Amino acid sequence: MSVESTPSIVARRAEIDALDEEIISLLEQRVTLSRQIQQLRMSVGGSRLAAAREQRIVQRYADRLGERGTQLAGFVLELSRGSMGSGR
């Protein structure tokens, strides 16, 4: 048996795979909600983005995850902004 097929490694990788699926699903939900908010904001004459709100989000990620959290928040916000009307 190789190290890679050790039952405890296989089981933990399955847990990681399940978590990855949850993360992806949550990101998809976040993108949908974010785009809805963008459309609502624009429909009442506001801008598509709220810079102060985004800064608070970045800070929350940084507080919990450090510098890498800042980078992750940037990626999440970029994904959430997307181009209006695009599916991905």
SEDO-431823 format. One record per atom (N, C-alpha, C, CB): x, y, z. Coordinates in steps of 0.001 Angstrom, whole numbers, plus 524288, in hexadecimal, padded with zeros to 5 digits. Glycine has a CB too. Example, Ala and Ser with C-alpha at 12.3 -4.5 7.8 and 13.67 -1.06 7.14 Angstrom:
2
833867E9C681E78 8300C7EE6C81E78 833907F31C81E78 82C2C7EE8782356 832327F73681BA8 835667FBDC81BE4 832648001E81EBE 837047FDAA8165D 
This chain:
88
803557FB6680000 800008000080000 8037F804D480000 7FC3780001804CD 8024C808737FC6F 8055480D487FC3F 8036D810F980084 804E680FE77F6CC 806B2814B2801D0 8054C81896805B5 8004D81B6C80415 809CB81C808067E 7FFD281C817FF0F 7FB4781F697FD0E 7F62781C737FDAA 7FC17820B77F75C 7F65F817547FE11 7F189814427FE8F 7F0808129680431 7F1CD80F6F7FB10 7F363814CB807E7 7F270813B080D6D 7ECE08155C80EC5 7F6818168D810FE 7E9E0811FB81141 7E4658133A81252 7E38D81885814F0 7E21780F12815AE 7E6E2819EE818A9 7E60A81EED81B55 7E70A82385817A8 7E99781F5982029 7EAB58230681411 7EBB38272F8103C 7E7288278180C64 7F0EC8263580D45 7E5638231080A8E 7E0FE822E5806DE 7DC21825538095F 7DFD981D2C80521 7DB218240480E44 7D68682615810FE 7D6E882C00811A8 7D5E6823708165E 7DB7282DF081320 7DC158338C813E1 7DBC98368080EB1 7E147834AD81696 7DDAC8341F80A98 7DD2C8369D8056F 7D773836E6803C8 7E061833988014A 7D47D832E88051D 7CEE283304803F0 7CC4683778806EC 7CC4982DB780556 7CDF08385E80BC0 7CBDA83CC580ECE 7CD47841FC80C38 7CDF983C9B8147E 7D21A8426980A6C 7D3C68472F807B7 7D08F847FE802C7 7D9A5846EE8065B 7CFB7843CD7FFD4 7CC8B844387FB12 7C7098461B7FC50 7CC4D83EF17F83F 7C4CD8441C80093 7BF8A845C880225 7BF8D84B88803B5 7BD8184265806B5 7C38A84D318068C 7C3FB852B480803 7C49E8562A80336 7C8968538280BBB 7C7D3854697FF7F 7C8768576B7FAA9 7C33C8581C7F7DA 7CC6A854B67F705 7C014854147F7B5 7BAEE854777F53F 7B787858767F812 7B83684F1B7F532 7B7BC8586D7FD48 7B4C185C4580051 7B6AD861CF7FF42 7B52585B0E8062D 7BBD0862797FF1B 7BE14867A27FE1D 7BC59869A17F8C1 7C4208676B7FE70 7BCA08664F7F4D8 7BB0C867D67EF8E 7B5498694B7EF7A 7BC23863627EB9F 7B211866297F206 7AC75867537F237 7AB7386C8B7F4F6 7A97E862E67F508 7AE1586D7A7F93B 7AD748726C7FC0C 7AF4B877097F8C2 7B0788724780136 7B38A876567F5E7 7B56487A837F275 7B17087BA57EE26 7BAAD8790C7F00F 7AF1B877907EC02 7AB188785D7E805 7A67D87B737EA43 7A933873107E5D8 7A4EE87A237EF0D 7A0B387D057F195 7A23F882B37F284 79F3487A697F6C5 7A719883867F424 7A8F4888CB7F52B 7A8FB88C107F02F 7AE69888A37F790 7AAC9889BF7EBEE 7AAE088C767E6E3 7A55A88E107E558 7AD55888F77E299 7A1AA88A857E5DE 79C3C88BB17E47E 79A28890417E7B6 798C5886DB7E54E 79AE1890097ECD4 799008943C7F038 79BB88996B7EF10 799CE892C47F5EE 7A0BF899337EE3E 7A3B489DF47ED24 7A1CB8A08C7E822 7A98B89CBA7ECBA 7A0DE89D727E435 79EFD89FA27DF3D 7997A8A1CB7DFC3 79F2289B797DAF1 7964589F557E2F8 7910B8A16C7E3EF 7916B8A6C27E69B 78DD089D967E750 794E38A72A7EA68 795A48AC247ED1F 797B18B0487E964 799698AB797F1BD 79B578AECE7E601 79D658B2877E225 798F48B49F7DEBE 7A1A58AFE97DEAE 7959F8B1297DCE7 791478B2C97D992 78D7B8B6467DC88 78E698AE047D76B 78C538B4DF7E167 788D08B8187E48F 78B2B8BD847E588 787A28B55F7E9CD 7901B8BDAA7E6D8 792B78C2A57E7D8 792888C6197E300 798688C1BF7E98D 793A08C3CE7DE7E 793A88C6C57D99F 78E238C87B7D812 796198C3837D53E 78A2E8C55B7D965 784D18C6AB7D7E5 782C38CB7C7DAC2 7813D8C20E7D8F3 7854C8CCD47DF1A 783AE8D1887E1F8 787B08D5EA7E168 782DE8D0427E7C5 78AF18D5677DD63 78EA08D98C7DC29 793DC8D9437DEE8 78C3E8DE857DD5F 794D38D5107E1A7 799D48D4727E454 79DEF8D20D7E0CF 7992A8D11F7E92A 7A2938D1B17E2E1 7A6CF8CF427DFEC 7A6848C9597E084 7AC338D1517E1C2 7A9168C6AB7DD09 7A9018C0F27DD28 7ABF68BEE17E1E1 7AB5A8BEB37D81E 7B01F8C1957E36C 7B3708BFCE7E7B5 7B3068C3797EC5F 7B9228BF627E5EA 7B3D18C14E7F0FE 7B3E98C45C7F5D2 7B94E8C3AD7F84D 7AF6C8C29E7F9B1 7BCBF8C7607F740 7C2388C6EF7F8E4 7C2D38C6407FECB 7C5388CBB87F727 7BFE78C929801DA 7C0608C8B98078C 7BEC98C34780962 7BCFE8CCE780A46 7BAB28C12F80722 7B8F08BBE680877 7BD228B7EB8070B 7B3C38BA97805A3 7BF5C8B8758026B 7C3738B4D2800C4 7C8258B51380472 7C52A8B6057FB23 7C97C8B9B480632 7CDF08BA49809C5 7CCDF8B77F80EEE 7CF1B8C01F80AC5 7C8088B7C7810CE 7C6A68B4FE815AC 7C70C8AF13814E0 7C1058B67C8177B 7C5888AD428104E 7C5EE8A7AA80F21 7CBA18A5F580F18 7C3578A668809D3 7CEE58A8F080C72 7D47D8A7B680C3E 7D6BE8A794811C2 7D7758ABC1808D7 7D54C8AB66814EB 7D7548ABA381A44 7D59E8A6EA81D75 7D5868B0A781CF3 7D0C38A53881CC5 7CEDB8A0A181F9B 7D1FE89BC181E29 7C90589FBD81E76 7D30189B0F8192C 7D62E8969981774 7DBBC89706819A2 7D6538964981166 7DDF789BAE81969 7E34B89C8381B5D 7E39B89B7B82139 7E5218A21A81A2A 7DFAF89D3F82416 7DFA389C69829BE 7DFA7896A582B19 7DAE889F0782C2E 7DCE08939282816 7DC6F88DFA8293F 7E0CF88AB5826E1 7D74788BF882751 7E2AE88C5182237 7E640888EC81F46 7EB8788B6181E0F 7E3BB8875681A47 7EC768901881FE8 7F170892A981EE7 7F1EA8949D81952 7F5D988EFE82015 7F6BA8954B81799 7F7C78977C81267 7F5478943E80E17 7FDA4897DE81179 7F56588F2080E99 7F2EC88BC780AA9 7ED0A88CAD80A86 7F419885FC80BC4 7EACD88E1680EF4 7E54A88F6580F24 7E40E8942E80BE0 7E39989046814B5 7E79E897EB80BF1 7E6F789C94808B5 7E6CB89B0B802F8 7EB6A8A089809B3 7EA54897A08016E 7EA6B895D17FC03 7E578892C37FAB2 7EF428926C7FB05 7E3DC88F687FE3F 7DF2588C537FD51 7DA6288FDC7FCC5 7DE4C88863801C2 7D9F6893BE80025 7D597897717FFCA 7D59589A1F7FA79 7D5E989B9080436 7DA2889B897F899 7DA8789E007F372 7D87889A717EF2B 7E02789F817F246 7D9DA8957F7EF74 7D7F8891C17EB8D 7D212891067EBED 7DAB988C7C7EC38 7D01E890A37F0BB 7CA7B88FEC7F17F 7C784894A87EF70 7C93488F067F756 7C96D899557F09E 7C6D289E117EEC2 7C70A89E737E8D2 7C9508A2EA7F138 7CB7E89D1B7E6A0 7CBFD89D397E0E8 7C829899697DE6E 7D1A189BE67DF37 7C7CD894C87E094 7C41C890DF7DEA0 7BE82892DB7DF1B 7C4BF88BAE7E19D 7BD52895557E379 7B80D897407E477 7B69389BDD7E0FF 7B786898CA7EA1C 7BA6689F0E7DFB4 7B94B8A3877DC50 7B7E58A1A27D6E7 7BDFE8A7487DC11 7BB4389E667D4AF 7BA6989C587CF75 7B8888A07B7CBA0 7B68B897F77CFA8 7B77089EE87C707 7B4FF8A28E7C359 7AF308A1967C3B3 7B7188A1D77BD8F 7AC428A5B97C3E2 7A69A8A53F7C486 7A4598A1B67C044 7A3F98AAB27C45F 7A13389DFF7C1F4 79E8889A9F7BE3F 7A18C895C47BCC2 79D5189D977B97E 7A68F895627BE1B 7A973890AC7BCB1 7A89888C857C0CF 7AF52891D57BC0F 7A85E887CB7BF24 7A7748837B7C2BD 7AC39882127C5E5 7A5A187ECD7BFD1 7B0D6882FD7C3C2 7B5BA8818F7C673 7B9F8885557C50D 7B76E87BFC7C512 
